[in-house]
Amino acid sequence: MHDETNDLRAFDVMERDVLYLLTDPDDNEPIWSVDDIGREIESSEPMTPIRGLLRTGLIHRTSDGFVFASRAGVRAAQLADWAI
């Protein structure tokens, strides 16, 4: 149970990191490739957190494999930042 809790927490952190990459205010809501996200979050499986964000509607994926934050994703990141 303890390992499962740690795994879920690590997964949450990865999703948050991806969302923050895609909503960085200094980068004007960037579009990233999945490979670049994997390198940035140091993960060999970047689609794992990306899938969760896609399912919740916080990010979108283009037909050529790039991802970007939806308006809901931008707002969620803003609200989370204010809560910290």
CNS distance restraints for C-alpha pairs under 8 A (distance, minus, plus):
assign (resid   1 and name CA) (resid   5 and name CA) 6.23 0.50 0.50
assign (resid   2 and name CA) (resid   6 and name CA) 6.33 0.50 0.50
assign (resid   3 and name CA) (resid   7 and name CA) 6.08 0.50 0.50
assign (resid   4 and name CA) (resid   8 and name CA) 6.20 0.50 0.50
assign (resid   5 and name CA) (resid   9 and name CA) 6.17 0.50 0.50
assign (resid   6 and name CA) (resid  10 and name CA) 6.10 0.50 0.50
assign (resid   7 and name CA) (resid  11 and name CA) 6.14 0.50 0.50
assign (resid   8 and name CA) (resid  12 and name CA) 6.16 0.50 0.50
assign (resid   9 and name CA) (resid  13 and name CA) 6.26 0.50 0.50
assign (resid  10 and name CA) (resid  14 and name CA) 6.26 0.50 0.50
assign (resid  11 and name CA) (resid  15 and name CA) 6.27 0.50 0.50
assign (resid  11 and name CA) (resid  49 and name CA) 6.80 0.50 0.50
assign (resid  12 and name CA) (resid  16 and name CA) 6.13 0.50 0.50
assign (resid  12 and name CA) (resid  49 and name CA) 7.99 0.50 0.50
assign (resid  13 and name CA) (resid  17 and name CA) 6.05 0.50 0.50
assign (resid  14 and name CA) (resid  18 and name CA) 6.23 0.50 0.50
assign (resid  14 and name CA) (resid  41 and name CA) 7.23 0.50 0.50
assign (resid  14 and name CA) (resid  49 and name CA) 6.08 0.50 0.50
assign (resid  15 and name CA) (resid  19 and name CA) 6.20 0.50 0.50
assign (resid  15 and name CA) (resid  49 and name CA) 4.81 0.50 0.50
assign (resid  15 and name CA) (resid  50 and name CA) 6.94 0.50 0.50
assign (resid  15 and name CA) (resid  52 and name CA) 7.49 0.50 0.50
assign (resid  15 and name CA) (resid  53 and name CA) 6.93 0.50 0.50
assign (resid  16 and name CA) (resid  20 and name CA) 6.08 0.50 0.50
assign (resid  17 and name CA) (resid  21 and name CA) 6.16 0.50 0.50
assign (resid  17 and name CA) (resid  41 and name CA) 7.20 0.50 0.50
assign (resid  18 and name CA) (resid  22 and name CA) 6.34 0.50 0.50
assign (resid  18 and name CA) (resid  37 and name CA) 7.06 0.50 0.50
assign (resid  18 and name CA) (resid  41 and name CA) 7.46 0.50 0.50
assign (resid  18 and name CA) (resid  49 and name CA) 7.37 0.50 0.50
assign (resid  18 and name CA) (resid  50 and name CA) 7.36 0.50 0.50
assign (resid  19 and name CA) (resid  23 and name CA) 6.21 0.50 0.50
assign (resid  19 and name CA) (resid  53 and name CA) 7.81 0.50 0.50
assign (resid  19 and name CA) (resid  58 and name CA) 7.83 0.50 0.50
assign (resid  19 and name CA) (resid  59 and name CA) 7.78 0.50 0.50
assign (resid  19 and name CA) (resid  69 and name CA) 7.07 0.50 0.50
assign (resid  19 and name CA) (resid  73 and name CA) 7.02 0.50 0.50
assign (resid  19 and name CA) (resid  77 and name CA) 7.03 0.50 0.50
assign (resid  20 and name CA) (resid  24 and name CA) 5.80 0.50 0.50
assign (resid  20 and name CA) (resid  77 and name CA) 6.57 0.50 0.50
assign (resid  21 and name CA) (resid  30 and name CA) 7.88 0.50 0.50
assign (resid  22 and name CA) (resid  29 and name CA) 5.81 0.50 0.50
assign (resid  22 and name CA) (resid  30 and name CA) 5.58 0.50 0.50
assign (resid  22 and name CA) (resid  31 and name CA) 6.78 0.50 0.50
assign (resid  22 and name CA) (resid  32 and name CA) 7.26 0.50 0.50
assign (resid  22 and name CA) (resid  68 and name CA) 5.85 0.50 0.50
assign (resid  22 and name CA) (resid  69 and name CA) 5.58 0.50 0.50
assign (resid  23 and name CA) (resid  27 and name CA) 7.70 0.50 0.50
assign (resid  23 and name CA) (resid  28 and name CA) 7.47 0.50 0.50
assign (resid  23 and name CA) (resid  29 and name CA) 4.90 0.50 0.50
assign (resid  23 and name CA) (resid  30 and name CA) 6.93 0.50 0.50
assign (resid  23 and name CA) (resid  69 and name CA) 6.43 0.50 0.50
assign (resid  23 and name CA) (resid  73 and name CA) 7.66 0.50 0.50
assign (resid  23 and name CA) (resid  74 and name CA) 5.71 0.50 0.50
assign (resid  23 and name CA) (resid  77 and name CA) 6.97 0.50 0.50
assign (resid  24 and name CA) (resid  28 and name CA) 6.70 0.50 0.50
assign (resid  24 and name CA) (resid  29 and name CA) 6.05 0.50 0.50
assign (resid  24 and name CA) (resid  30 and name CA) 7.43 0.50 0.50
assign (resid  25 and name CA) (resid  29 and name CA) 6.47 0.50 0.50
assign (resid  29 and name CA) (resid  68 and name CA) 7.33 0.50 0.50
assign (resid  29 and name CA) (resid  69 and name CA) 7.03 0.50 0.50
assign (resid  30 and name CA) (resid  68 and name CA) 6.45 0.50 0.50
assign (resid  31 and name CA) (resid  66 and name CA) 6.38 0.50 0.50
assign (resid  31 and name CA) (resid  67 and name CA) 5.68 0.50 0.50
assign (resid  31 and name CA) (resid  68 and name CA) 4.77 0.50 0.50
assign (resid  31 and name CA) (resid  69 and name CA) 7.92 0.50 0.50
assign (resid  32 and name CA) (resid  36 and name CA) 6.46 0.50 0.50
assign (resid  32 and name CA) (resid  37 and name CA) 6.61 0.50 0.50
assign (resid  32 and name CA) (resid  66 and name CA) 5.49 0.50 0.50
assign (resid  32 and name CA) (resid  67 and name CA) 5.48 0.50 0.50
assign (resid  32 and name CA) (resid  68 and name CA) 6.54 0.50 0.50
assign (resid  33 and name CA) (resid  37 and name CA) 6.38 0.50 0.50
assign (resid  33 and name CA) (resid  65 and name CA) 6.45 0.50 0.50
assign (resid  33 and name CA) (resid  66 and name CA) 4.46 0.50 0.50
assign (resid  33 and name CA) (resid  67 and name CA) 6.27 0.50 0.50
assign (resid  34 and name CA) (resid  38 and name CA) 6.25 0.50 0.50
assign (resid  34 and name CA) (resid  46 and name CA) 6.49 0.50 0.50
assign (resid  34 and name CA) (resid  47 and name CA) 7.09 0.50 0.50
assign (resid  34 and name CA) (resid  65 and name CA) 6.87 0.50 0.50
assign (resid  34 and name CA) (resid  66 and name CA) 6.30 0.50 0.50
assign (resid  34 and name CA) (resid  67 and name CA) 7.02 0.50 0.50
assign (resid  35 and name CA) (resid  39 and name CA) 6.38 0.50 0.50
assign (resid  35 and name CA) (resid  46 and name CA) 7.31 0.50 0.50
assign (resid  36 and name CA) (resid  40 and name CA) 6.15 0.50 0.50
assign (resid  37 and name CA) (resid  41 and name CA) 6.12 0.50 0.50
assign (resid  37 and name CA) (resid  46 and name CA) 6.50 0.50 0.50
assign (resid  38 and name CA) (resid  42 and name CA) 5.63 0.50 0.50
assign (resid  38 and name CA) (resid  43 and name CA) 4.90 0.50 0.50
assign (resid  38 and name CA) (resid  44 and name CA) 6.12 0.50 0.50
assign (resid  38 and name CA) (resid  45 and name CA) 6.74 0.50 0.50
assign (resid  38 and name CA) (resid  46 and name CA) 4.68 0.50 0.50
assign (resid  39 and name CA) (resid  43 and name CA) 6.44 0.50 0.50
assign (resid  39 and name CA) (resid  44 and name CA) 7.85 0.50 0.50
assign (resid  41 and name CA) (resid  46 and name CA) 7.86 0.50 0.50
assign (resid  46 and name CA) (resid  50 and name CA) 6.43 0.50 0.50
assign (resid  47 and name CA) (resid  51 and name CA) 5.68 0.50 0.50
assign (resid  48 and name CA) (resid  52 and name CA) 6.95 0.50 0.50
assign (resid  49 and name CA) (resid  53 and name CA) 6.48 0.50 0.50
assign (resid  50 and name CA) (resid  54 and name CA) 6.07 0.50 0.50
assign (resid  50 and name CA) (resid  59 and name CA) 7.97 0.50 0.50
assign (resid  51 and name CA) (resid  55 and name CA) 6.13 0.50 0.50
assign (resid  52 and name CA) (resid  56 and name CA) 6.36 0.50 0.50
assign (resid  53 and name CA) (resid  57 and name CA) 6.26 0.50 0.50
assign (resid  53 and name CA) (resid  58 and name CA) 5.28 0.50 0.50
assign (resid  53 and name CA) (resid  59 and name CA) 5.73 0.50 0.50
assign (resid  54 and name CA) (resid  58 and name CA) 6.11 0.50 0.50
assign (resid  54 and name CA) (resid  59 and name CA) 5.19 0.50 0.50
assign (resid  54 and name CA) (resid  60 and name CA) 6.01 0.50 0.50
assign (resid  54 and name CA) (resid  61 and name CA) 7.60 0.50 0.50
assign (resid  57 and name CA) (resid  70 and name CA) 6.94 0.50 0.50
assign (resid  57 and name CA) (resid  72 and name CA) 7.22 0.50 0.50
assign (resid  57 and name CA) (resid  73 and name CA) 7.38 0.50 0.50
assign (resid  58 and name CA) (resid  69 and name CA) 6.02 0.50 0.50
assign (resid  58 and name CA) (resid  70 and name CA) 5.32 0.50 0.50
assign (resid  58 and name CA) (resid  71 and name CA) 7.48 0.50 0.50
assign (resid  58 and name CA) (resid  72 and name CA) 5.57 0.50 0.50
assign (resid  58 and name CA) (resid  73 and name CA) 4.01 0.50 0.50
assign (resid  58 and name CA) (resid  74 and name CA) 7.70 0.50 0.50
assign (resid  58 and name CA) (resid  76 and name CA) 7.94 0.50 0.50
assign (resid  59 and name CA) (resid  67 and name CA) 6.68 0.50 0.50
assign (resid  59 and name CA) (resid  68 and name CA) 5.52 0.50 0.50
assign (resid  59 and name CA) (resid  69 and name CA) 4.16 0.50 0.50
assign (resid  59 and name CA) (resid  70 and name CA) 4.80 0.50 0.50
assign (resid  59 and name CA) (resid  73 and name CA) 6.12 0.50 0.50
assign (resid  60 and name CA) (resid  67 and name CA) 5.56 0.50 0.50
assign (resid  60 and name CA) (resid  68 and name CA) 5.52 0.50 0.50
assign (resid  60 and name CA) (resid  69 and name CA) 6.18 0.50 0.50
assign (resid  60 and name CA) (resid  70 and name CA) 6.12 0.50 0.50
assign (resid  61 and name CA) (resid  65 and name CA) 6.09 0.50 0.50
assign (resid  61 and name CA) (resid  66 and name CA) 5.54 0.50 0.50
assign (resid  61 and name CA) (resid  67 and name CA) 4.32 0.50 0.50
assign (resid  61 and name CA) (resid  68 and name CA) 6.55 0.50 0.50
assign (resid  62 and name CA) (resid  66 and name CA) 5.27 0.50 0.50
assign (resid  62 and name CA) (resid  67 and name CA) 6.24 0.50 0.50
assign (resid  69 and name CA) (resid  73 and name CA) 5.31 0.50 0.50
assign (resid  69 and name CA) (resid  74 and name CA) 6.15 0.50 0.50
assign (resid  70 and name CA) (resid  74 and name CA) 6.34 0.50 0.50
assign (resid  71 and name CA) (resid  75 and name CA) 6.25 0.50 0.50
assign (resid  72 and name CA) (resid  76 and name CA) 6.03 0.50 0.50
assign (resid  73 and name CA) (resid  77 and name CA) 6.19 0.50 0.50
assign (resid  74 and name CA) (resid  78 and name CA) 6.26 0.50 0.50
assign (resid  75 and name CA) (resid  79 and name CA) 6.16 0.50 0.50
assign (resid  76 and name CA) (resid  80 and name CA) 6.09 0.50 0.50
assign (resid  77 and name CA) (resid  81 and name CA) 6.05 0.50 0.50
assign (resid  78 and name CA) (resid  82 and name CA) 6.28 0.50 0.50
assign (resid  79 and name CA) (resid  83 and name CA) 6.25 0.50 0.50
assign (resid  80 and name CA) (resid  84 and name CA) 6.48 0.50 0.50
